[in-house]
Structure formats: structure tokens, C-alpha cells
Amino acid sequence: MANKAVFLRVGLLVVVGVAATVGVVLFLGKNQVRHGLEYETYFQESVQGLDVGATVKYRGVTLGQVTEIALVSAAYPNDTAVDDVRKIFQLVVVRYAVDPAKLGASPALDVAVAQGLRTRLASQGLTGLAYLELDFVDPKKFPVQAVPWTPLRGYIPSMPSTVAQVQDAVTVVMDQVKTIDFAKLAGKLQSVMDDIDGQMTSGELKAVLTDTAAVTHVLRQSIEAAHLDEMAADLRASAASLKQLSGGKETQALLARTTVAVEQLNEVTKRLPAMLNALQGTVRRGDDGLSDVTGALVPVLRDARAAAANLRDMTEALRRYPAAALLGGPPTREGNTR
């Protein structure tokens, strides 16, 4: 009976352990993508921190998870020539699945790749957990990497991660720094410093500095002799007087009268065109009236001139023959002979 009890307890423990294992497997696998779209990409950098089950995101939105991580030499062992082993078989292939329900409407894979769709490694903040990030970038800056095999999944090219780009930039800078001959540079710098010291001690630079000091001294003396302080005080006093004058009652009254005069002048100027038009009309009417009077006086003056001529002749005849006014005309020549 005791043995049966022991076997029963062991059996119960085994059953509980199996159930717990199945529960853990189900718990860990509940977030796996079922019947998703499968893609793969190839990285030249280390994928340290990236594990199977890591998330795949597009601009922060989780779309799927990593399903496989392997070396290209193991995934495609017979599809590459020996000469390409060093270049291509150093790559790491990462395969992942994307949930089409979360992806939604999207262009064809070749179109998206041509437009710049790329995959890169990223890390989650301070935890350092790596994940895959999909994004669109400049396709000219990150061209498609051609591979000599036929990918088993949809091929989305990769691009270096931010950390890899920084490391590459630092590497380039360090390589350029290594090419600098610091000993030669230090020698040239010392030679330049020696030349400067010689110029300042006994060369042309010393003469220039001496002349500059002399000019500065003369300029200082000229400024002191000009009594700039007194000139500034006089200018301030003049400005104060001008300000006081401009603010005085007489000035204000003068300005007010000037304003009134200007306004009156403006009014007169506005009426001046009408006055000129009226004057021109008056002159025109005077000219017309004078022409009429002149036409009427001409015959009268002609008659008056004729009457005056007759009166002059009569007066002359009376002067010579006064009796003509009573007796008539002058005596005939025959009467006078008698």
C-alpha cells in the first residue's frame, strides 16, 4: 500500500509538471503571429541582443515578430560561389512574420522596396532589448544589396543601425586622424612660433607695433587737447536750450498761428482755380462788349468828322465874308466892278 501511495504521488507530480510546461509554452506562444506574411533581411553588423520572438515595428507600431536568426552560410550553403564567401557569407539572415491585419493596405513588396522600404536594428531604451524596425528612407542613400541566391522569403533590404552608423563615422574619423603626421605638424607649428617671436623681437612686426603705439599716443594727446568734455557739455546745454525753446508758450503760439495760416492758405489755394475761371469769363465778356461798342461808334464818328469838316468850311467862309450870314453868298465879280 505504501508503494502504491508513493507511485500515486510521483504520477501526480509528473502530470502537474507536464500541465505546467504546456501552460508555459502556451503562454509564451500566445503572441506568435499565425499565418503571417514572411520576410527576410540580411545584416552585415552584429545582431547581439536580437532573439527569436523579438518584435517587428513600423514607426513604433508592432506588426509582427522575429521567427528565425541564422548565418547565410547555413541558410544558403550551396547557392554561392567560393569567391563570394568572404563578402556574402559574413551576413546574418533574419526572418520574421508580419500580421497582415495589422499591416493593412500596402503597396506591392517590390514597389515598397523601390520607394525606400528598409529594415534596421533598434534597441528599446535603457533595457537594450533589440527589435526590428521597418521604415522608408532615401533609396539612393541606402541602395538594395544584391545577393547571388534566391531568397526563400520576401526580401526587404537592410540598412545600418544608428549605432553602426555612428561607429562607422568614428572609424572614418580615426582613420583620417591616423594619417596625420603629428610630429611634422608640431615641427611646423614650432617654426611658425619662432618666426613670430623673431618678428616681435627685431623684425618688421616690432616696427609696426612701435609705430602703432606712437600713433595711439599722438591720438590720445589730440583727444585730450580737443577738450571733448567741454564740447560735450556745450552740446548738451544747446540741446537743453533748444528743447526748452521748442516747448515754450511763444513757440507753441507761433506754431499754432502758422498752422492756422497754412490752413487758410490751403483754403485760398482751393478757391483760386474758380476765381481764375471767373476772371477769364469777365475778360472775355468785356472783349465782346467792346467789339460791339466799337462797331456802333464807327459810323457816328464818321458823321461827326464830316460835320466838323462842314463847320470848318462855314467858319472859314464867315471869317472872310461876315455879311454872308445876312446877305447870302459873297458878291459877284461883276457887281464889284460897278
Secondary structure, DSSP 8 states (H G I E B T S, - for coil): -HHHHHHHHHHHHHHHHHHHHHHHHHHHHTTS-SS-EEEEEEESS--TT--TT-EEEETTEEEEEEEEEEEHHHHSTTSS-GGGHHHHTT-EEEEEEE-HHHH-S---HHHHHHTTEEEEEEEETTTTEEEEEEEE--TTTS-----SS--SSEE--B---HHHHHHHHHHHHHHHHHT--HHHHHHHHHHHHHHHHHHHHHSHHHHHHHHHHHHHHHHHHHHHHTTHHHHHHHHHHHHHHHHHHHTSHHHHHHHHHHHHHHHHHHHHHHHHHHHHHHHHHHHHHHHHHHHHHHHHHHHHHHHHHHHHHHHHHHHHHHHH-TTHHHH-S---HHHHH-
